Each structure stands twice: as C-alpha cells, then as structure tokens.
Amino acid sequence: MTGLPATPATPAADEDPAATLIVSGGGTTLVATDVLLAEASWLRALQADAEGWQARLAGIRALDSAPAPSPAWTGGEAAGCVFGVGRAIDRVAEHSRHLADSLIAAAEGYGEAERRSERVARAGGVWLGFTLGRLAPFLALAALPALTSGAAGFLLGSLLTGPGDGPATAAGWLRANPRALTDPVVVAAVRVLVSSVDDAAVGAAGLPYPVSALLGDEGLGLLGVATSAAGVRALSRPLGLFRETPVSVVPVPVVPVPVVPLGGPGVAGQRPATRATPPPAGFADLADRIPSVSEDGSQVRIERYGSAESPSWVVYIGGTVEWSPVAAEQPWDLTSDLSAVADQDSGSYRAVVQAMREAGVRPADPVIPVGHSQGGLVAAQVAASGEFNTVAVATFGAPDGQITLPPGVDAVTVEHSDDLIPALGGTPGAEDDRLLVRREVFAGREVPPDQPLPAHALTAYRATGRLMDESPEPRLQEFRATMATVVGAEPGQASRWRGIRVAGE
C-alpha cells in the first residue's frame, strides 16, 4: 500500500508524564494526547488506502468472467489469488476502521467530559461571584474588627522585627511550598475566579442574578475579563497607577554582523540593522526567537522573507519586563498587561504596531505574529485587529483566552496546565476554535523552590516547542507546513526593536 503517513513512534511521554501533550480545539470536539490523535489519523489513512485497493480489485474481478472460487484458499489460480488478497484487504479496512472509530470515540468522550466540567465550573463561578458581590457590604462590616486588629498586629510586628519581614515571610512560605502556585487545580480555580469578577460587580450593584448570567461570558459576553480589567484601570488612574503613555520605537543595532538596509514602503525614521537568518522550521524555532526578558534589550524581533516586492513577515514579541504598577520608561510593564487584558491599546501593542510599520510591513503582506506571556497576548491582538494580513499566530503562556480571532487564521495556543499566567486571561469563549496544546511541566517532578512561577518560564515553553516538533499530531504538522509556505526556504533578514515610553498622558 502507498501514501500512508509514517507510523507514530513510541513517545517519550510513555516514560515521562511531563512530556505528554494534550491537544484540543482546532474546530473539533476532540481532546486527547497528540500521539493518540496521530494514531487515529494513521488508521484512517490505512482504512482509506485499503478501500482504494478494494476498488481496484473489484475492477480486476470484473474483467474475469469465471465464477468466484469457494471461500477456501485454492492457490495457484489468478482468481483465487485475487479473492484471497481481497479478503485480507477487507480485514485490514474493517480493523483499521474499528480501531480508528474507537480512538475517536474515546477522544470525543474525554472532550465532552472536559467541556461538561468546564461548564459546571463556569456556572459555579458566576454564582459564586454574584453571591460574594451581594454579600460584600456585610462581609466588609463583619471583617472590620479582624482587619483592625490585624493591621495593629502587623504594625506592632513591623516595629519589633523590621518592615521587610512580612513580605520575607510570605516569600519564605512560597519557597517552602513551591507547588502552591504551580498546581493545575490552583490554576484552574484562578481561571474561574478571574472570569467571575464581573459577576461580583453585578451582584454588588444589586442587579438580579439572571442579569449577571445574561450579560456575562455565558450569555451575551458584554461583561467579562476585559470589562473587569477596564474597571480596575479606571479606579486606579486617580492614584497614578496603570496610566498609559505615548510610546516610540528605536531599532536595536546588530553588531558586529554587517548591516543590511531593510527598506520598503512606509519605512520611517532610522533604518534598522539586520542580519541574515534561516526561516523558522517549527515551534522550537518560534519559541527560541522570542526575545528574552531584558530591561535594556529589545522586546520585538521582526523577520522578513521573500522578495522586496512580495515580502512575508514573522514578528516575535517578548513578555513582561517591569512589574511596577506605575508606568515608567518600559512599555512591557504591568500597565500594558492590564490595558491589553482590558483591550484598550496597551503601550506594548502600540510599540509592536509602530515597529512593524517602520520595518516595512504593509497591510497586505502575510504576517505570523508569535509571542510569550504579554507578548502572546499582543500577538493575538495583532491578529484580531485586522490591521495586518495575519495568516497564522502562535502564542506561548499568554493570557489571551478572551481574544476572538478572525476566521481563517491558523492559530496555535500553547499553555502549561501548571502555569498561572494564562489563567489570568479567563476562560475562552465557546466560539474559540484555536488549536490548544497543553502540558504539565512538573508532572512527577520537583518544583524549583527559587522560582515563583517556573512553569511560565520561556525556557519551559521552548522545551514544549521541541516536543511539539517531535509530535506526529497531524494538525501540528499542518501548522508547520503553513508556516513553511509563508516564509519559504530562503534565508531572510532579522531586525530588533525596542519600545520606550516617552511622556505621560
């Protein structure tokens, strides 16, 4: 038989649970390991190939006017050979069909169970948030004595032991319990709670529960994580917190590599230095080229492929650098985080768009945005904005669950189930059809006590990218094929850009 895909190899996940990839979405209801889905695809191809041979044998039998032989193998006669081969192919087709159906049924059953649990969790979160909002005034009054005594105790303790001991004690507890923030159960609970903040606000406003259910994520979607973030931002602005500013971008020189001018329509300001780079071959390359967190380094890398007349682009966007709620010079900060979640033109988003335009990206040019953490959220917003011709997008550890991508965009979302940051984006909408790839990094492993969120590290997502490249899952292979079509086989030119906040509002 011909045309069959390679048989899936035995994965390392059989020995290492942390290497197991769970794949879901992508326009299907299936949820399963990547290897199971690859085996189902291989069996379907085997079934189709066998059925094709059945059709060919039927044509051969139609040419023979002799009566069909008895079921027993007669040997030596052409008709008997054809009949025997036909029976063997029938068995191959039937067995491959049965096995593929069984694997798909198992994946669908797992997917339905997961969706049912998610619906229950979301409904419970809506009710819990609404109830807490209703009870908030009474809870505040009841907690006032405890808060007063607690504040006094904290003040006394600070005077006796020093003001830094409180945070140090909390940090010490986290070091002693490193799995506290790296637990899939905690991550799932945070995702539900984040999605329920708007329901608490509706309850506190005194509106009835049906209104909360109607306006929230499970209803019309008018309220959700974005509106909650917008509310926090509005309340914080009078205090000087989370205030957005104008931004500018500057090209980061590449030395000592020879400078190549990167031109094109729409280029403004300084021309960036560039260097030759091979096209990305897979998810590992995409994750490896995302800029690492650096206070003084670039946050954006832009690669151009193809000719000057018909270029294509890959845009890599890094994660949060500055964690202060007061905006300073760095646009990749908490202010941009909150603004991006609120879908209110964050400083990092505006810096990325400006860098793309100055690099020469035109609205009709094919673009693949890629990002980690806040960079992944911005990459999804670039794809959703419609400002550019986004043909594919890949995000790693991004809180982008509430971003709705336009139809036709080939999207892959990579999340670690023990990474808290993606949960801050809330639960994805029911219409979301991105391909979701999950992995528990520390399944069966010790969590490093010196890292607060080790499953969120870019190095961990780079390791997941390598596992995805090794995976036989057909849709992951299709994404790589799409990327190869966009960037081509010839080397491109890479430039780096740094965004800077320039002034207050």
N, C-alpha and C positions, 0 to 999 in steps of 0.2 A: 504494500500500500504506500501511497505517496501523499505528500502535502501535510503530514502530521507535524504538530509542534513538538519540540523536544520534551521528553518525559520529565516532569518535575523531579529534581534531585531531592534526596532526603535533606531537610533543612537543619541548620544548627539549632533551630528552636526546639527540636526534639530533645536536645540536651540542655539548652539554656532558655528558660521561660522568658528572660528579658529580651531574647531575640525574636519573639513571636510578634508578628504584625497582624493586627485586626483591621480588616478593610470593610468599609460600608459606604453607602451613598452612591454617588455617581449615576443617579437616575434609576437605581434598583432598590428593592427592599431587602437585599441580601446583607447579612452580617456574618463574617467568617474569617478564618485565618487566610492569609494570602496563598498559602500552599493548597488549602482545600479548594479555593476558588480556581486555582490554576489546574488542579487535577480534574475538576468538573469540566473546565474548558477543554482539556486534552481528551477526556472521554467523549465529549460532544463531537470533537473533530474526528475521533476514531469512528464514532457512530455514523457520521456523515460520509466518511470515506468508505465504510463498509456498505452503506446503502448505495453509494455510487457504483461499487463493484457488483452489487446485486443487479443494478440496472444493466450493466454491461453483460453479465452472464445471461440475463433474460434475453438480450439481443442475440447472444450466441445460440441459446436453446431454440430461439425462433427460426434459426437457419437450418436446424436439424429436424427432418420430417419423421425420424424414428421415434417410436413410443418411449416414454421416460422409463428408466430402469426401476427395479424394485428398490425399496429403501436400503437393502443390504448393499454393502460396497462390492461391486462386481470387478473392478480393477481391469486394466488393460484396454478398455474401450473409452473413446473420447467422451461419449455421453455420460458414462459412469463417472469419469473424472470431473466433468462439469458439474454433475449432480452432487458429488461429494464435496467439491470446493464450495458449491452454493450453500450446502448445509452448514459447513464450517463458518462461512461468512455470515449466514443468518444468526448463528450463535454469537459471533462477535458483535454484530449490530445490536442484538437483543440484550446481551450482558452489558455492553457499554452504555446503552440507553438506560437500563435499570440502575446501574451504578451512578450515572450522572444525575438521574432523577432523584435518587436517594440523597446524594450530596447537596443538591439544590434545595430539596425539601428540608434538610437539616439546617442549611443556612437561612432559609426563609423562616423556619420555626424560631431560630435563635434571634433573627431580626425582629420578628413580631413580639417575642418576649421582651426584648430590649426596648422596643417602642412603647409597649404597654407599661413597662416600669417607668419610662421617661414621662409618659402622660400622667401617670399617678403622681410622680414626683412633682411635675409642674403644677398639677391641680392642687396638691397639698401645699406647695409653696405659695400659690395665690391665696389660698385660705389662710395660711399661717401669717403671711404678710399683712393681709387685710385685718385679721384679728388683732395682731400686735399694733397696727395703726389705730384701731378703735380703742385699744386699751392703753395707748401711750400716755395720755394725761394721768390716768390712775396709777400706772406703773411709775411715772416720774414722781408723783406725790409719795407713793409708798417707799420709793428708793431714796427720798431726800435725807432721812436720818442716817441711813447707811452711807450715803455719799459724803455727808458732812463729817461723820466720824472717820471715814476712810481718808478724806482729804487731810484731816487733822493728824491722823496716824502717819500718812505719807510725809507731811511737813515735819513732824517730830523725828521720824526716821531719817529724813534728809539732813536735819540738823545734827543728828548723832553720828551718822555714818557717811555723810557726804552726798551731794545731789546726784552723783553719777551712779549710785548703787542700784537705783530702781531699774533703769534700762539694763545695767550689767546683770542684774538678777534674772531678768527676762531672757537676755541673751544666753546666760548660763543654763537656764532651763531648756532652751531650744537646743543647745549643744548636747545636753544630757538626753534629750528626746528628739533626735534628728528626724524621726519619721512623723512627727506631729504635723508638719506642713507638707510632707511627701507621702501622702496616703491617698489612694484613689477614692476612698469613701469620703474623706475630708474634701477633696477636690470636687466630687460630685455634689456634696452638700453646699459648698460655696457657690457653685454654678446656679443652683436652685435659689439660694438666698439672694444672690445678686439680681436674679431675674424677678425677685419678689419685692424689691424696694419700692417700685411704683405702686404696687398693691397696698403697701403700708401707707403710702402717701394718700391714696384714695380713701383708705379706712380712717386715717387721721382727719381727713376733710369732712367726714360724716356722711359720705355718699354710700348708698346701699351696695351690698356685695355683688349683685348682678351687674352693676355698672363697672365695677373693677374687672369682672370676668369678661365683659364685653369690650372694654377699651384696651385690655392688656394683650400680652403676646398670644394668648389662646383665643382671642377674639379678633377685633379689627386691627390690632397691632398699633394703635395710636399712642399707647404708652408702653414703655419698656426700658431696657438698659440705657438707651440713648437719652430718653427724657429724664431719667434719674440722674445721669451724669450732667446733663444740662442744668438741672436744678441745683446740684452741688456747686457747679461752676458759678451760677448766678448768685448763690448765697455767699460764696467765698470772695467774690470780686471786691466788695466793700472793705474786706480785711486785707486787701492787697495780695491775695493768693490766686493762683491759676489765671493770671492775666495774660492774654495773648499779646504779641507784639509783631511788628513787621519783621521780615527776615530777608536776608540776602544770601547768595551762594558764591563761593570762590572755587576755582579749580585748584586741586592739590597737585603740585609738581611731582613728576615721576623721575627720579634720578637713581643711578646715572644712565638709565636707558635713553637712547636718542629720542628726541621729541619729534612727534609727527603731528602736524596740524589736523585737527578734527573740525572740518567745516560743514557747511550745509545751510540751507535756508533757515532763517530765524535765529542764527547764532548771534549772541550779543555779548558785549564786554570782552573779557580776556578769553583767549583760546586755550583750552586745557592741554597739558602734556598728555600724550597717550603712549601706550606700548602694545606691541603685538601680543595676542592671546589666542589660544586654541578655543574652539567652540565648546561649551559645556556638553559632556557626554551623558550626564544623568543627574540624579538627585544629589549624589555626593558632591559633584562639582558645583551645583547650585548653592548648597549649604556652605561649602568651603569658601566661596567667593563673596558671601555676605560679609560686610565689614564688621570686624570685632569691635566691642565697646572700647572707646578710647576718648579721653577728654579733649585731646588736641588733634585727633586724627579725622579722617573723612568718615562720613556716615552713609555716603552713596557711591556706588560704583556703577558705571554705565558702559556697556559693551556694544559696539556697532559691528554688524556683519553685512556682507553683501556689497554691492556697488554704491557709489555716491548717489546715483540716480534712483536706486531702489534698495535702500538700506532696511535692515531689521535690527531690533534692539533687545537687549536683556538688561533690566535695571535691578540692582541689588540694594536693599535698604537695611541698615543695621537697627539694633534695638536701643532701648532707653539707656542714656548715659548719666544724666543728672536726676537725682531723686528728691530735690528740694521742691516744695510747692510754690516757691517764689521764683518767677521767671528771671533768669539772668542772661548769659550770652548763648548758652547751649539750647538749641531748639528741640533736641531729643531729650525732653525732660518730662516731669510729671504733668506740667501744664499741657503739653502736647498730648500726653496719654489721655488726660481727661477730655480735652477738646476733641480728640479723634474718636473716643468712645461716644461722645455726645454728637458726633458727625457735624462739627462746627469749624471746619477748615483749620486744623491744627497747624502750628508753626512747622512741624516736620513735614506735613503734607505739602504745604506751600513751597517749602525748600526743595522737595523732590520734584515737583512740577516745574519749578524755575530751573533746576539743574537739567532736567530733561529737555526743556526748550533751548537752553543755552548750548547743550551738547549737540543740538540739531535735530531732535526728534520732531517729526511732523505729525499732524493728526492722523494721516492715513497710513503711516508706517507701522508694520507689525511690531508689537511690543509684548514682552513677557516680564512682568514685574515679579520680583521674588523678595521675601523679607522674613526676618526673625523678630518675634516679640512685637514691639511697637512698629518695627519695620514691616512685619507681616500685615498688621492692621492697615498701615498706609498703602501697602501693595494692593490689598483688597479694595481700598477706597479708590485707588487709581483705576483699577479695573471697573469699578462700579460707576465712576464719574462719567464715562463716555467721552472724556476729553481726548483720549488716545485710542488707537485701534488695538485693544488688548485681545490677543488670541489665546493666551494661556496665563495662568497665575499659580504660583506655588508659595504657600506660607508655612512657617515652622514656628510652633509655640505662640501663636498670635491670638489675642482676644477679639477675634473677628466674627464671632458667631452670629451677630445681628446684621452683618453686611449682606445685602442681596446683590448677587452678581447678575449681569445681563445674560440672556440666553446665548448659547453658542460659545461661551468662554470655557475652555478646558481647564478646570480648576482642581488642584490637589491641596488638601489641608492636612498638615501633619501635627499631631498632638500627642504628648505623653500623658497617659492617664494619671500619673503621679506628679504632674506639673500644674501648679496652682494658677499660673498667669492666664492660660486660655480660658479658664473658668470665669475670669472677670469680665469676659465678653457676653456672659449669659448663655442661654440655650438657643441653638439655631432655630430658625423658623421652619415651619412644616414644608415650605416650598423650596428649601435649600436642597440642591442636588449635587453639591461638591463631593468629590471622592475624598473620604475621610480615612486617614491611616493613623492608627493608634498603636502605642507600645508602652508597657510599664517598664521603665528603665531599671528600677531597683526591685524588680520581682525576684525574690530569693537572694537578694544581695543586701549588704550593709549600706546604710545611707551615710555619706561622709558627714561627720559632725561639724566640720569647719565651713560648710557651705549652707546658707539658709534655704536656697531653692536649687539644689543640684540638678534636678530633672529638667530645669528650664535652661540650663547652660547651652550655649551654641555648640559647644563640643559634643554634647549628648545628642543634639539634633543632627550633627554631621555624621555621627555613628549610625543613627537611624537612616540617614540618606544612603549610606553604604549598604545597609540591609535591604532597602527598597530597590537598589540597583541589582542586587543578587536575587531578588524575588522573581518567581516565574508568573506572578499575577498578571493577567493579560492587560488590564487597564493601566497598570503602572508602565508596562511596556509600550502601550499606545501613547501615553503622555510623552515618553522619551522620543517616540517616533515623531510626534507633533513638533516637539522642540527641535529635533534634528532637521525637520523640513523648514522651520522658521530660520534657524541660524546657518544652515548649510554646513559644508565640510571644510571650508577655507578659514584660515585664521582671521580674527577681527582685531579691532582696536579698543583698548580699555582706558577709561579715564576715571578719575576720582574727584569727588566734590565734597566740600564742607559747607554746611549751613550755619549761619550766625544770626542771632537776634540783634537787631540794630538800634531799637528805641522802644520806649513804652507807647501804649495806645494814646 
